[in-house]
């Protein structure tokens, strides 16, 4: 079955430290991968995507993600976390039919001052 | 911020009532989606549309129906609301040809008493 997994429900980091939010995928063909962020009582905001090309993609708010085909992973990273980064983060993969975006269960990131 | 709008933002309604959740986008996107999300949980696709007069059911079985008479408008209707319909409903759209990321509205938080 095609799926996206976020193995951590919760990630806690101190402000100023690097952060990583993990994502692995199992989809057919070449994956199109995405990260979204959701703040309380809001819809999801697109952060970044990997379609093809450079394995390291940069997105909004200083976030970046690294596509690793051999490990089927697409981890979200930021060199220095801010308290305002605290939110719910979703990894997603576009299925081969280009119509269905499969989302992970989400990871709640808490950045403590 | 994406140009996709949902109304109402919050709705409390009694069992058995008919309701329509509105979703509009001004980006000219062909593809539109409805997701159901319990607070802080994963998203479940309930309906999607490729374009005008095209609608499909998603992974999650839903008693709701949708219509797509105009490109910019994708309303979701519940003929008879039940407490089990209590959830957050997120509408999204995507360009779908050259760009695949989805843009989300702010959501409608529905409570059925």
gemmi code that builds the backbone of each chain (N, CA, C; Angstrom):
import gemmi

chains = {
    "A": [
        ("UNK", (0.850, -1.198, 0.000), (0.000, 0.000, 0.000), (0.879, 1.239, 0.000)),
        ("UNK", (0.444, 2.246, -0.731), (1.217, 3.477, -0.799), (0.939, 4.297, 0.441)),
        ("UNK", (2.019, 4.771, 1.059), (1.830, 5.452, 2.329), (2.995, 6.388, 2.627)),
        ("UNK", (2.737, 7.261, 3.574), (3.749, 8.172, 4.097), (3.769, 7.988, 5.603)),
        ("UNK", (4.949, 7.859, 6.164), (5.066, 7.635, 7.596), (5.861, 8.752, 8.250)),
        ("UNK", (5.368, 9.233, 9.351), (6.106, 10.174, 10.189), (6.262, 9.468, 11.533)),
        ("UNK", (7.453, 8.930, 11.788), (7.608, 8.026, 12.929), (7.514, 8.687, 14.296)),
        ("UNK", (7.603, 9.991, 14.334), (7.559, 10.703, 15.620), (6.279, 11.533, 15.720)),
        ("UNK", (5.497, 11.264, 16.781), (4.309, 12.095, 17.005), (4.697, 13.496, 17.455)),
        ("UNK", (5.810, 13.551, 18.195), (6.186, 14.791, 18.861), (7.702, 14.949, 18.765)),
        ("UNK", (8.146, 16.170, 18.478), (9.566, 16.501, 18.499), (9.730, 17.759, 19.350)),
        ("UNK", (10.624, 17.696, 20.300), (10.897, 18.849, 21.157), (12.344, 19.283, 20.956)),
        ("UNK", (12.552, 20.559, 20.723), (13.902, 21.098, 20.600), (13.983, 22.430, 21.318)),
        ("UNK", (15.185, 22.810, 21.676), (15.407, 24.112, 22.291), (15.640, 25.155, 21.204)),
        ("UNK", (15.195, 26.356, 21.469), (15.390, 27.443, 20.510), (16.865, 27.611, 20.191)),
        ("UNK", (17.163, 27.779, 18.911), (18.548, 27.936, 18.488), (19.221, 26.642, 18.083)),
        ("UNK", (18.655, 25.515, 18.486), (19.212, 24.212, 18.104), (18.679, 23.779, 16.748)),
        ("UNK", (19.417, 22.905, 16.064), (18.880, 22.390, 14.798), (17.705, 21.452, 15.053)),
        ("UNK", (16.807, 21.404, 14.082), (15.661, 20.503, 14.212), (15.570, 19.602, 12.992)),
        ("UNK", (15.053, 18.411, 13.228), (14.762, 17.461, 12.155), (13.408, 16.835, 12.427)),
        ("UNK", (12.552, 16.824, 11.423), (11.270, 16.121, 11.479), (11.321, 15.047, 10.392)),
        ("UNK", (11.131, 13.810, 10.794), (11.377, 12.685, 9.897), (10.151, 12.286, 9.085)),
        ("UNK", (10.448, 11.804, 7.880), (9.387, 11.324, 6.984), (9.954, 10.219, 6.110)),
        ("UNK", (9.246, 9.119, 6.000), (9.592, 8.083, 5.035), (8.370, 7.798, 4.176)),
        ("UNK", (8.607, 7.295, 2.978), (7.505, 7.106, 2.047), (7.571, 5.732, 1.406)),
        ("UNK", (6.440, 5.298, 0.943), (6.336, 4.068, 0.157), (5.315, 4.325, -0.936)),
        ("UNK", (5.819, 4.770, -2.089), (4.933, 5.064, -3.219), (5.533, 4.485, -4.489)),
        ("UNK", (4.677, 4.239, -5.464), (5.116, 3.703, -6.742), (5.764, 4.792, -7.582)),
        ("UNK", (6.746, 4.398, -8.363), (7.353, 5.327, -9.300), (8.206, 6.380, -8.612)),
        ("UNK", (8.509, 7.439, -9.337), (9.303, 8.533, -8.777), (8.409, 9.409, -7.909)),
        ("UNK", (8.795, 9.574, -6.671), (7.890, 10.284, -5.757), (7.950, 11.790, -5.908)),
        ("UNK", (6.811, 12.421, -5.787), (6.730, 13.860, -5.607), (6.409, 14.057, -4.132)),
        ("UNK", (7.260, 14.755, -3.411), (7.164, 14.833, -1.956), (7.017, 16.266, -1.483)),
        ("UNK", (6.301, 16.454, -0.403), (5.940, 17.781, 0.069), (6.005, 17.844, 1.587)),
        ("UNK", (6.254, 19.060, 2.097), (6.071, 19.339, 3.505), (5.109, 20.510, 3.652)),
        ("UNK", (4.191, 20.360, 4.638), (3.235, 21.395, 4.975), (3.328, 21.658, 6.476)),
        ("UNK", (2.940, 22.868, 6.874), (2.886, 23.218, 8.286), (1.470, 23.697, 8.601)),
        ("UNK", (1.001, 23.345, 9.790), (-0.334, 23.775, 10.214), (-0.244, 24.425, 11.578)),
        ("UNK", (-0.659, 25.686, 11.639), (-0.752, 26.401, 12.907), (-2.163, 26.211, 13.463)),
        ("UNK", (-2.357, 26.406, 14.756), (-3.667, 26.174, 15.377), (-4.798, 26.914, 14.668)),
        ("UNK", (-5.884, 26.196, 14.437), (-7.102, 26.760, 13.839), (-6.860, 27.332, 12.446)),
        ("UNK", (-5.906, 26.768, 11.737), (-5.605, 27.215, 10.382), (-5.555, 26.013, 9.452)),
        ("UNK", (-5.593, 26.294, 8.144), (-5.360, 25.246, 7.161), (-3.866, 24.977, 7.047)),
        ("UNK", (-3.514, 24.070, 6.164), (-2.105, 23.739, 5.967), (-1.451, 24.765, 5.042)),
        ("UNK", (-0.187, 25.059, 5.332), (0.603, 25.942, 4.474), (1.713, 25.145, 3.826)),
        ("UNK", (1.865, 25.313, 2.529), (2.914, 24.638, 1.788), (4.282, 25.203, 2.179)),
        ("UNK", (5.233, 24.315, 2.481), (6.585, 24.729, 2.855), (7.587, 24.512, 1.724)),
        ("UNK", (7.604, 23.286, 1.187), (8.569, 22.964, 0.142), (8.184, 21.662, -0.535)),
        ("UNK", (8.855, 21.396, -1.667), (8.559, 20.178, -2.403), (9.810, 19.653, -3.093)),
        ("UNK", (9.803, 18.347, -3.323), (10.805, 17.709, -4.167), (10.072, 17.064, -5.342)),
        ("UNK", (10.464, 17.486, -6.549), (9.914, 16.870, -7.752), (11.027, 16.107, -8.483)),
        ("UNK", (12.132, 16.792, -8.728), (13.273, 16.188, -9.394), (14.469, 17.095, -9.165)),
        ("UNK", (15.665, 16.606, -9.489), (16.834, 17.471, -9.396), (17.581, 17.325, -8.090)),
        ("UNK", (18.088, 18.426, -7.583), (18.918, 18.451, -6.394), (18.185, 17.820, -5.214)),
        ("UNK", (18.880, 16.927, -4.507), (18.229, 16.219, -3.400), (17.927, 17.121, -2.215)),
        ("UNK", (18.611, 18.241, -2.118), (18.372, 19.179, -1.027), (17.511, 20.320, -1.559)),
        ("UNK", (16.325, 20.426, -1.004), (15.419, 21.483, -1.451), (15.217, 22.486, -0.325)),
        ("UNK", (15.144, 23.739, -0.701), (14.955, 24.796, 0.287), (13.548, 25.350, 0.151)),
        ("UNK", (12.979, 25.736, 1.300), (11.620, 26.225, 1.280), (11.461, 27.478, 2.110)),
        ("UNK", (10.217, 27.688, 2.536), (9.876, 28.893, 3.284), (10.441, 28.846, 4.700)),
        ("UNK", (10.619, 30.029, 5.288), (10.962, 30.207, 6.704), (12.272, 29.511, 7.092)),
        ("UNK", (13.176, 29.322, 6.140), (14.471, 28.737, 6.454), (14.490, 27.225, 6.522)),
        ("UNK", (13.381, 26.589, 6.198), (13.334, 25.128, 6.209), (13.945, 24.550, 4.941)),
        ("UNK", (14.466, 23.354, 5.069), (14.962, 22.598, 3.938), (14.669, 21.130, 4.169)),
        ("UNK", (14.728, 20.359, 3.116), (14.469, 18.922, 3.241), (15.397, 18.184, 2.290)),
        ("UNK", (15.790, 16.998, 2.712), (16.705, 16.200, 1.916), (16.032, 14.933, 1.440)),
        ("UNK", (15.992, 14.766, 0.135), (15.436, 13.558, -0.470), (16.523, 12.490, -0.510)),
        ("UNK", (16.214, 11.323, 0.031), (17.169, 10.215, 0.029), (16.464, 8.996, -0.552)),
        ("UNK", (16.781, 8.700, -1.808), (16.069, 7.633, -2.505), (16.361, 6.268, -1.900)),
        ("UNK", (17.598, 6.021, -1.517), (17.962, 4.703, -0.995), (17.286, 4.425, 0.343)),
        ("UNK", (17.076, 5.458, 1.123), (16.406, 5.292, 2.417), (14.920, 5.639, 2.343)),
        ("UNK", (14.443, 5.985, 1.179), (13.047, 6.420, 0.959), (12.631, 7.405, 2.043)),
        ("UNK", (13.461, 8.427, 2.225), (13.163, 9.406, 3.268), (13.158, 10.817, 2.696)),
        ("UNK", (12.513, 11.703, 3.416), (12.421, 13.107, 3.018), (12.296, 13.917, 4.307)),
        ("UNK", (13.377, 13.981, 5.063), (13.359, 14.622, 6.377), (13.407, 16.135, 6.250)),
        ("UNK", (12.632, 16.788, 7.084), (12.586, 18.249, 7.137), (13.616, 18.738, 8.154)),
        ("UNK", (14.331, 19.807, 7.791), (15.387, 20.294, 8.679), (15.407, 21.814, 8.737)),
        ("UNK", (15.970, 22.290, 9.845), (16.216, 23.727, 9.967), (17.431, 23.890, 10.868)),
        ("UNK", (18.403, 24.700, 10.489), (19.647, 24.801, 11.261), (19.463, 25.389, 12.660)),
        ("UNK", (18.499, 26.310, 12.800), (18.336, 26.987, 14.081), (16.840, 27.225, 14.318)),
        ("UNK", (16.274, 26.498, 15.269), (14.825, 26.540, 15.491), (14.419, 27.828, 16.215)),
        ("UNK", (13.206, 28.267, 15.872), (12.593, 29.410, 16.541), (11.350, 28.940, 17.302)),
        ("UNK", (11.021, 29.663, 18.370), (9.801, 29.327, 19.113), (8.590, 29.361, 18.176)),
        ("UNK", (8.606, 30.296, 17.232), (7.481, 30.448, 16.292), (7.372, 29.299, 15.296)),
        ("UNK", (8.356, 28.416, 15.260), (8.265, 27.221, 14.407), (7.371, 26.152, 15.025)),
        ("UNK", (6.995, 26.317, 16.263), (6.138, 25.339, 16.941), (4.814, 25.226, 16.192)),
        ("UNK", (4.515, 24.030, 15.738), (3.321, 23.798, 14.908), (3.231, 22.309, 14.609)),
        ("UNK", (2.237, 21.961, 13.815), (2.050, 20.584, 13.358), (2.578, 20.489, 11.928)),
        ("UNK", (3.438, 19.528, 11.668), (4.069, 19.399, 10.358), (3.626, 18.099, 9.698)),
        ("UNK", (3.250, 18.228, 8.420), (2.786, 17.076, 7.650), (3.689, 16.857, 6.441)),
        ("UNK", (4.108, 15.630, 6.281), (4.780, 15.190, 5.072), (3.727, 14.594, 4.144)),
        ("UNK", (3.909, 14.746, 2.837), (2.917, 14.222, 1.898), (3.603, 13.753, 0.623)),
        ("UNK", (2.961, 12.808, -0.036), (3.452, 12.295, -1.312), (2.312, 12.300, -2.316)),
        ("UNK", (2.621, 12.731, -3.522), (1.631, 12.704, -4.592), (1.703, 11.346, -5.257)),
        ("UNK", (0.566, 10.659, -5.319), (0.561, 9.327, -5.888), (0.690, 9.377, -7.402)),
        ("UNK", (0.980, 8.246, -8.001), (1.338, 8.184, -9.412), (0.257, 8.730, -10.319)),
        ("UNK", (-0.997, 8.699, -9.864), (-2.070, 9.203, -10.721), (-2.159, 10.731, -10.697)),
        ("UNK", (-1.300, 11.370, -9.897), (-1.247, 12.826, -9.780), (-2.516, 13.450, -9.254)),
        ("UNK", (-3.386, 12.643, -8.694), (-4.628, 13.192, -8.176), (-4.760, 13.046, -6.670)),
        ("UNK", (-4.016, 12.159, -6.108), (-4.207, 11.845, -4.705), (-2.956, 12.194, -3.925)),
        ("UNK", (-3.071, 13.117, -2.989), (-1.967, 13.476, -2.113), (-2.125, 12.661, -0.838)),
        ("UNK", (-1.153, 11.821, -0.545), (-1.213, 10.999, 0.657), (-0.414, 11.681, 1.758)),
        ("UNK", (-1.080, 11.967, 2.884), (-0.442, 12.679, 3.984), (0.004, 11.722, 5.086)),
        ("UNK", (1.096, 12.079, 5.751), (1.477, 11.388, 6.973), (0.565, 11.825, 8.111)),
        ("UNK", (0.756, 11.215, 9.256), (-0.112, 11.465, 10.410), (0.215, 12.766, 11.118)),
        ("UNK", (1.327, 13.376, 10.751), (1.697, 14.648, 11.362), (2.654, 14.484, 12.523)),
        ("UNK", (3.515, 15.490, 12.706), (4.449, 15.544, 13.831), (4.310, 16.904, 14.485)),
        ("UNK", (4.074, 16.887, 15.784), (3.955, 18.154, 16.495), (5.335, 18.597, 16.963)),
        ("UNK", (5.771, 19.726, 16.459), (7.069, 20.292, 16.829), (6.864, 21.350, 17.892)),
        ("UNK", (7.587, 21.207, 18.987), (7.571, 22.209, 20.046), (8.982, 22.736, 20.226)),
        ("UNK", (9.139, 24.040, 20.082), (10.435, 24.681, 20.283), (10.341, 25.487, 21.572)),
        ("UNK", (11.201, 25.157, 22.525), (11.152, 25.794, 23.838), (12.214, 26.878, 23.932)),
        ("UNK", (11.850, 28.003, 24.543), (12.815, 29.113, 24.640), (13.972, 28.781, 25.572)),
    ],
    "B": [
        ("UNK", (-0.132, 34.110, 1.648), (-1.402, 33.429, 1.867), (-2.061, 33.056, 0.533)),
        ("UNK", (-2.579, 31.848, 0.482), (-3.262, 31.391, -0.720), (-4.626, 32.039, -0.810)),
        ("UNK", (-5.129, 32.201, -2.058), (-6.428, 32.810, -2.272), (-7.513, 31.745, -2.321)),
        ("UNK", (-7.717, 31.110, -1.197), (-8.763, 30.090, -1.100), (-9.520, 30.323, 0.193)),
        ("UNK", (-10.825, 30.350, 0.086), (-11.674, 30.821, 1.167), (-12.694, 29.762, 1.535)),
        ("UNK", (-12.963, 29.700, 2.831), (-13.983, 28.769, 3.313), (-14.917, 29.503, 4.266)),
        ("UNK", (-16.207, 29.245, 4.090), (-17.187, 29.774, 5.029), (-18.231, 28.712, 5.321)),
        ("UNK", (-18.766, 28.692, 6.540), (-18.318, 29.489, 7.682), (-17.025, 28.931, 8.263)),
        ("UNK", (-16.385, 29.670, 9.134), (-15.187, 29.153, 9.807), (-15.575, 28.204, 10.934)),
        ("UNK", (-16.663, 28.514, 11.601), (-17.165, 27.682, 12.692), (-18.668, 27.537, 12.526)),
        ("UNK", (-19.162, 26.321, 12.797), (-20.596, 26.064, 12.679), (-21.016, 25.051, 13.726)),
        ("UNK", (-22.030, 25.427, 14.509), (-22.636, 24.500, 15.462), (-24.081, 24.315, 15.020)),
        ("UNK", (-24.461, 23.059, 14.814), (-25.774, 22.803, 14.232), (-26.363, 21.542, 14.847)),
        ("UNK", (-27.693, 21.469, 14.847), (-28.350, 20.323, 15.447), (-28.437, 19.133, 14.495)),
        ("UNK", (-28.625, 17.970, 15.078), (-28.750, 16.734, 14.302), (-29.921, 16.826, 13.332)),
        ("UNK", (-29.698, 16.342, 12.124), (-30.753, 16.287, 11.122), (-30.805, 17.473, 10.188)),
        ("UNK", (-30.050, 18.518, 10.495), (-30.066, 19.712, 9.641), (-29.249, 19.480, 8.377)),
        ("UNK", (-29.647, 20.166, 7.321), (-28.872, 20.166, 6.081), (-27.903, 21.336, 6.107)),
        ("UNK", (-26.661, 21.082, 5.759), (-25.674, 22.165, 5.759), (-24.838, 22.114, 4.492)),
        ("UNK", (-24.361, 23.280, 4.084), (-23.431, 23.393, 2.967), (-22.226, 24.191, 3.413)),
        ("UNK", (-21.068, 23.590, 3.237), (-19.806, 24.271, 3.520), (-19.270, 24.834, 2.213)),
        ("UNK", (-18.953, 26.119, 2.235), (-18.549, 26.788, 1.006), (-17.026, 26.822, 0.880)),
        ("UNK", (-16.567, 26.693, -0.359), (-15.146, 26.802, -0.657), (-14.988, 27.485, -2.003)),
        ("UNK", (-14.172, 28.525, -2.027), (-13.923, 29.231, -3.278), (-12.446, 29.552, -3.405)),
        ("UNK", (-11.958, 29.510, -4.642), (-10.560, 29.888, -4.890), (-10.504, 30.797, -6.114)),
        ("UNK", (-9.578, 31.738, -6.055), (-9.462, 32.734, -7.118), (-8.200, 32.547, -7.939)),
        ("UNK", (-7.607, 31.373, -7.861), (-6.342, 31.121, -8.540), (-6.540, 30.428, -9.891)),
        ("UNK", (-7.789, 30.119, -10.230), (-8.055, 29.441, -11.497), (-7.605, 27.993, -11.524)),
        ("UNK", (-7.441, 27.390, -10.347), (-6.982, 26.004, -10.282), (-8.062, 25.034, -10.756)),
        ("UNK", (-7.611, 24.037, -11.526), (-8.559, 23.022, -11.998), (-8.923, 22.030, -10.898)),
        ("UNK", (-7.946, 21.658, -10.077), (-8.171, 20.585, -9.111), (-8.540, 21.165, -7.746)),
        ("UNK", (-9.576, 20.582, -7.147), (-9.980, 20.979, -5.813), (-10.274, 19.739, -4.981)),
        ("UNK", (-10.145, 19.902, -3.659), (-10.197, 18.756, -2.744), (-10.934, 19.148, -1.457)),
        ("UNK", (-11.565, 18.150, -0.855), (-12.079, 18.288, 0.509), (-11.434, 17.209, 1.372)),
        ("UNK", (-10.926, 17.656, 2.524), (-10.349, 16.743, 3.506), (-11.119, 16.865, 4.816)),
        ("UNK", (-11.155, 15.771, 5.547), (-11.688, 15.784, 6.897), (-10.530, 15.569, 7.859)),
        ("UNK", (-10.468, 16.384, 8.896), (-9.368, 16.288, 9.848), (-9.890, 16.495, 11.253)),
        ("UNK", (-9.734, 15.495, 12.094), (-9.983, 15.708, 13.510), (-8.833, 16.544, 14.053)),
        ("UNK", (-9.067, 17.412, 15.041), (-8.046, 18.375, 15.475), (-6.699, 17.738, 15.774)),
        ("UNK", (-5.689, 18.243, 15.117), (-4.332, 17.769, 15.350), (-4.033, 16.391, 14.819)),
        ("UNK", (-4.912, 15.881, 13.982), (-4.743, 14.512, 13.465), (-4.488, 14.542, 11.964)),
        ("UNK", (-4.380, 13.362, 11.386), (-4.072, 13.285, 9.957), (-5.259, 13.703, 9.112)),
        ("UNK", (-4.986, 13.996, 7.848), (-6.022, 14.398, 6.912), (-6.547, 13.178, 6.158)),
        ("UNK", (-7.840, 13.183, 5.901), (-8.446, 12.124, 5.107), (-9.176, 12.762, 3.934)),
        ("UNK", (-8.845, 12.336, 2.727), (-9.474, 12.865, 1.524), (-10.883, 12.300, 1.399)),
        ("UNK", (-11.876, 13.185, 1.279), (-13.252, 12.713, 1.143), (-13.832, 12.968, -0.242)),
        ("UNK", (-13.386, 14.030, -0.924), (-13.850, 14.312, -2.291), (-12.757, 15.051, -3.045)),
        ("UNK", (-12.758, 14.876, -4.372), (-11.906, 15.730, -5.186), (-12.539, 15.954, -6.549)),
        ("UNK", (-12.007, 16.937, -7.249), (-12.559, 17.320, -8.544), (-11.419, 17.710, -9.472)),
        ("UNK", (-11.472, 17.213, -10.711), (-10.460, 17.554, -11.710), (-10.792, 18.866, -12.410)),
        ("UNK", (-12.074, 19.236, -12.376), (-12.510, 20.413, -13.097), (-14.030, 20.491, -13.078)),
        ("UNK", (-14.570, 21.415, -13.834), (-16.023, 21.604, -13.858), (-16.725, 20.309, -14.246)),
        ("UNK", (-17.780, 19.995, -13.517), (-18.618, 18.812, -13.728), (-17.897, 17.496, -13.471)),
        ("UNK", (-16.774, 17.547, -12.784), (-16.025, 16.343, -12.422), (-15.919, 16.252, -10.915)),
        ("UNK", (-16.420, 15.182, -10.316), (-16.250, 14.960, -8.879), (-16.010, 13.476, -8.636)),
        ("UNK", (-15.170, 13.199, -7.634), (-14.849, 11.826, -7.271), (-14.822, 11.710, -5.758)),
        ("UNK", (-15.112, 10.509, -5.268), (-14.986, 10.251, -3.832), (-13.545, 9.895, -3.503)),
        ("UNK", (-13.131, 10.275, -2.311), (-11.782, 9.998, -1.864), (-11.706, 8.709, -1.077)),
        ("UNK", (-10.609, 8.587, -0.315), (-10.367, 7.359, 0.425), (-11.375, 7.141, 1.539)),
        ("UNK", (-11.728, 8.209, 2.228), (-12.585, 8.077, 3.401), (-14.039, 8.163, 2.970)),
        ("UNK", (-14.786, 7.132, 3.352), (-16.208, 7.130, 3.018), (-16.890, 8.294, 3.730)),
        ("UNK", (-17.697, 9.018, 3.002), (-18.353, 10.171, 3.580), (-19.788, 10.236, 3.098)),
        ("UNK", (-20.669, 10.686, 3.953), (-22.070, 10.843, 3.573), (-22.321, 12.197, 2.929)),
        ("UNK", (-21.277, 12.961, 2.753), (-21.417, 14.264, 2.123), (-21.401, 14.139, 0.607)),
        ("UNK", (-21.861, 15.198, -0.052), (-21.800, 15.275, -1.514), (-21.172, 16.600, -1.904)),
        ("UNK", (-20.644, 16.660, -3.116), (-20.028, 17.884, -3.614), (-20.534, 18.165, -5.014)),
        ("UNK", (-20.305, 19.385, -5.462), (-20.624, 19.771, -6.834), (-19.535, 20.704, -7.336)),
        ("UNK", (-19.380, 20.753, -8.656), (-18.384, 21.648, -9.254), (-18.990, 22.216, -10.535)),
        ("UNK", (-19.785, 23.235, -10.349), (-20.463, 23.864, -11.480), (-19.596, 24.974, -12.062)),
        ("UNK", (-18.793, 25.590, -11.197), (-17.873, 26.645, -11.639), (-16.470, 26.278, -11.175)),
        ("UNK", (-15.470, 26.688, -11.916), (-14.085, 26.367, -11.584), (-13.718, 26.809, -10.178)),
        ("UNK", (-14.187, 27.977, -9.788), (-13.725, 28.565, -8.532), (-14.484, 28.085, -7.309)),
        ("UNK", (-15.536, 27.293, -7.485), (-16.448, 27.013, -6.376), (-16.623, 25.503, -6.206)),
        ("UNK", (-16.473, 25.019, -4.967), (-16.534, 23.566, -4.714), (-17.227, 23.325, -3.370)),
        ("UNK", (-18.538, 23.503, -3.307), (-19.247, 23.351, -2.028), (-19.457, 21.894, -1.634)),
        ("UNK", (-19.496, 21.680, -0.341), (-19.733, 20.357, 0.239), (-21.036, 20.405, 1.026)),
        ("UNK", (-21.904, 19.412, 0.800), (-23.222, 19.400, 1.435), (-23.425, 18.136, 2.252)),
        ("UNK", (-23.968, 18.332, 3.449), (-24.435, 17.224, 4.281), (-25.939, 17.332, 4.350)),
        ("UNK", (-26.654, 16.322, 3.834), (-28.119, 16.393, 3.781), (-28.743, 16.317, 5.165)),
        ("UNK", (-28.134, 15.520, 6.046), (-28.680, 15.354, 7.390), (-27.509, 15.169, 8.361)),
        ("UNK", (-27.172, 16.234, 9.039), (-25.983, 16.204, 9.893), (-26.195, 15.304, 11.108)),
        ("UNK", (-25.116, 14.606, 11.489), (-25.109, 13.731, 12.674), (-23.901, 14.074, 13.523)),
        ("UNK", (-23.948, 13.746, 14.820), (-22.786, 14.017, 15.678), (-21.488, 13.418, 15.154)),
        ("UNK", (-21.566, 12.298, 14.434), (-20.350, 11.680, 13.890), (-19.710, 12.540, 12.801)),
        ("UNK", (-20.421, 13.544, 12.308), (-19.855, 14.454, 11.309), (-19.042, 15.579, 11.942)),
        ("UNK", (-19.045, 15.650, 13.261), (-18.270, 16.673, 13.945), (-16.793, 16.504, 13.618)),
        ("UNK", (-16.197, 17.547, 13.037), (-14.806, 17.468, 12.597), (-14.422, 18.817, 12.003)),
        ("UNK", (-13.159, 18.885, 11.530), (-12.744, 20.041, 10.750), (-12.701, 19.625, 9.287)),
        ("UNK", (-13.196, 20.500, 8.426), (-13.225, 20.224, 6.991), (-12.332, 21.247, 6.290)),
        ("UNK", (-11.348, 20.727, 5.570), (-10.378, 21.574, 4.874), (-10.573, 21.448, 3.375)),
        ("UNK", (-10.630, 22.574, 2.710), (-10.716, 22.622, 1.254), (-9.347, 23.009, 0.715)),
        ("UNK", (-8.980, 22.457, -0.424), (-7.682, 22.754, -1.025), (-7.820, 22.787, -2.539)),
        ("UNK", (-6.861, 23.417, -3.193), (-6.832, 23.418, -4.644), (-5.397, 23.308, -5.127)),
        ("UNK", (-5.236, 22.857, -6.358), (-3.903, 22.800, -6.951), (-4.001, 23.074, -8.436)),
        ("UNK", (-2.883, 23.590, -8.988), (-2.842, 23.898, -10.411), (-2.826, 22.621, -11.211)),
        ("UNK", (-2.041, 21.644, -10.720), (-2.169, 20.278, -11.204), (-1.434, 19.898, -12.455)),
        ("UNK", (-0.893, 20.864, -13.188), (-0.179, 20.484, -14.410), (1.314, 20.698, -14.241)),
        ("UNK", (1.728, 21.919, -13.935), (3.137, 22.236, -13.762), (3.522, 22.330, -12.296)),
        ("UNK", (2.571, 22.496, -11.440), (2.829, 22.601, -10.011), (1.833, 21.703, -9.302)),
        ("UNK", (2.292, 20.952, -8.335), (1.432, 19.942, -7.737), (1.053, 20.230, -6.298)),
        ("UNK", (1.676, 21.236, -5.684), (1.366, 21.488, -4.289), (-0.067, 21.975, -4.167)),
        ("UNK", (-0.660, 21.643, -3.044), (-2.030, 22.042, -2.773), (-2.026, 23.256, -1.855)),
        ("UNK", (-2.977, 24.128, -2.093), (-3.157, 25.308, -1.262), (-4.460, 25.148, -0.487)),
        ("UNK", (-4.373, 25.396, 0.804), (-5.487, 25.107, 1.693), (-6.210, 26.359, 2.155)),
        ("UNK", (-7.526, 26.215, 2.318), (-8.290, 27.230, 3.008), (-8.107, 27.106, 4.509)),
        ("UNK", (-8.702, 28.017, 5.266), (-8.520, 28.031, 6.718), (-9.305, 26.950, 7.443)),
        ("UNK", (-10.244, 26.307, 6.746), (-11.006, 25.229, 7.363), (-12.332, 25.685, 7.941)),
        ("UNK", (-13.248, 24.724, 8.068), (-14.525, 24.926, 8.767), (-14.581, 23.924, 9.900)),
        ("UNK", (-14.722, 24.439, 11.111), (-14.869, 23.560, 12.272), (-16.356, 23.334, 12.509)),
        ("UNK", (-16.802, 22.102, 12.256), (-18.225, 21.747, 12.361), (-18.481, 20.957, 13.632)),
        ("UNK", (-19.482, 21.379, 14.377), (-19.941, 20.641, 15.557), (-21.422, 20.351, 15.389)),
        ("UNK", (-21.764, 19.077, 15.456), (-23.164, 18.663, 15.337), (-23.625, 18.168, 16.700)),
        ("UNK", (-24.652, 18.814, 17.238), (-25.108, 18.477, 18.599), (-26.323, 17.551, 18.569)),
    ],
}
model = gemmi.Model(1)
for chain_id, residues in chains.items():
    chain = gemmi.Chain(chain_id)
    for i, (resn, *xyz) in enumerate(residues, 1):
        res = gemmi.Residue()
        res.name, res.seqid = resn, gemmi.SeqId(i, " ")
        for name, pos in zip(("N", "CA", "C"), xyz):
            atom = gemmi.Atom()
            atom.name, atom.element = name, gemmi.Element(name[0])
            atom.pos, atom.b_iso = gemmi.Position(*pos), 0.0
            res.add_atom(atom)
        chain.add_residue(res)
    model.add_chain(chain)
structure = gemmi.Structure()
structure.add_model(model)
structure.setup_entities()
